[in-house]
Amino acid sequence: MMNAIGLVAFALVGSVKAIRERFDLLGIVVVGLATAFAGGATRDVLVNRVPLVLRSPGEIALGLFGVSLAIGVSAVLESPDDHPVTLVSDAIGLAAFATAGSIVAADAGLSSFGIVAVATINAAGGGACADILLDRPPFILLTDFYASCAVLGGGVFWTVTAVGGAESVAAALCAAATVGTRSAAVIYGWELPTAQRVGQALVWPRKERGQ
């Protein structure tokens, strides 16, 4: 269920980005499906199994449904990439894939680091791939508070299971933590600091003390 939600949401988000860049229909489909499937395919390779997208025609159907939604949304909205529909879809997709990745990693018997890493790759890998196709640096490597939300979600999942909590509870809390922090980051403009900002924060107090 989480995987299906993530596929539709991320296909929509990726397609909207391609539409904004004026890609043709093929380009929109490619970017949308890459956003939806790249993270999950990488996840499956890491746990030594054939990617689900290559085994289930229904996966492609869900991705194409998300692409169709994006085309429909772009036809009625002037700036769909900044619209709450797209932003909410992005947050939901991030949470769904972080949770799906955590579950797959835990079922594969990975370590705590493995669970968090796979959750993050599953959640943020598709967006990074889409940015490369759009010829720009992956925004998850810049200042936006995005992949960090998946890291937090994966950490919550592992913590709950480590203390004996049910996997269903861990999944629910992982999704809640991821979507909650991402929503707060969008609303309040949270960003991770750059090295320059950290350097300035360390240098200015010394200057004020005359060091």
ChimeraX attribute file (.defattr): number of C-alpha atoms within 10 A of each C-alpha:
attribute: neighborCount
match mode: 1-to-1
recipient: residues
	/A:1	8
	/A:2	18
	/A:3	22
	/A:4	17
	/A:5	19
	/A:6	32
	/A:7	30
	/A:8	28
	/A:9	33
	/A:10	32
	/A:11	34
	/A:12	35
	/A:13	30
	/A:14	31
	/A:15	33
	/A:16	29
	/A:17	21
	/A:18	24
	/A:19	21
	/A:20	13
	/A:21	12
	/A:22	11
	/A:23	17
	/A:24	11
	/A:25	13
	/A:26	9
	/A:27	17
	/A:28	26
	/A:29	24
	/A:30	21
	/A:31	30
	/A:32	33
	/A:33	27
	/A:34	25
	/A:35	31
	/A:36	40
	/A:37	28
	/A:38	22
	/A:39	25
	/A:40	30
	/A:41	21
	/A:42	18
	/A:43	28
	/A:44	19
	/A:45	12
	/A:46	16
	/A:47	17
	/A:48	10
	/A:49	10
	/A:50	14
	/A:51	18
	/A:52	17
	/A:53	17
	/A:54	10
	/A:55	10
	/A:56	10
	/A:57	10
	/A:58	12
	/A:59	20
	/A:60	19
	/A:61	13
	/A:62	21
	/A:63	28
	/A:64	22
	/A:65	17
	/A:66	28
	/A:67	29
	/A:68	19
	/A:69	19
	/A:70	27
	/A:71	19
	/A:72	13
	/A:73	19
	/A:74	17
	/A:75	11
	/A:76	9
	/A:77	11
	/A:78	10
	/A:79	13
	/A:80	21
	/A:81	22
	/A:82	11
	/A:83	12
	/A:84	10
	/A:85	14
	/A:86	22
	/A:87	18
	/A:88	17
	/A:89	19
	/A:90	23
	/A:91	23
	/A:92	25
	/A:93	30
	/A:94	33
	/A:95	34
	/A:96	32
	/A:97	34
	/A:98	39
	/A:99	34
	/A:100	27
	/A:101	30
	/A:102	35
	/A:103	23
	/A:104	18
	/A:105	26
	/A:106	21
	/A:107	12
	/A:108	14
	/A:109	12
	/A:110	16
	/A:111	12
	/A:112	17
	/A:113	14
	/A:114	20
	/A:115	26
	/A:116	26
	/A:117	22
	/A:118	33
	/A:119	37
	/A:120	30
	/A:121	25
	/A:122	32
	/A:123	35
	/A:124	28
	/A:125	26
	/A:126	28
	/A:127	30
	/A:128	22
	/A:129	21
	/A:130	26
	/A:131	19
	/A:132	14
	/A:133	17
	/A:134	17
	/A:135	9
	/A:136	10
	/A:137	14
	/A:138	17
	/A:139	16
	/A:140	16
	/A:141	12
	/A:142	13
	/A:143	12
	/A:144	17
	/A:145	21
	/A:146	26
	/A:147	23
	/A:148	18
	/A:149	27
	/A:150	35
	/A:151	25
	/A:152	20
	/A:153	32
	/A:154	35
	/A:155	22
	/A:156	24
	/A:157	32
	/A:158	27
	/A:159	15
	/A:160	18
	/A:161	16
	/A:162	12
	/A:163	8
	/A:164	10
	/A:165	13
	/A:166	12
	/A:167	17
	/A:168	13
	/A:169	13
	/A:170	25
	/A:171	26
	/A:172	16
	/A:173	18
	/A:174	31
	/A:175	29
	/A:176	18
	/A:177	22
	/A:178	30
	/A:179	24
	/A:180	16
	/A:181	21
	/A:182	28
	/A:183	20
	/A:184	12
	/A:185	16
	/A:186	16
	/A:187	9
	/A:188	9
	/A:189	11
	/A:190	16
	/A:191	14
	/A:192	13
	/A:193	13
	/A:194	11
	/A:195	9
	/A:196	9
	/A:197	11
	/A:198	10
	/A:199	11
	/A:200	11
	/A:201	11
	/A:202	11
	/A:203	12
	/A:204	12
	/A:205	11
	/A:206	10
	/A:207	9
	/A:208	8
	/A:209	7
	/A:210	7
	/A:211	8
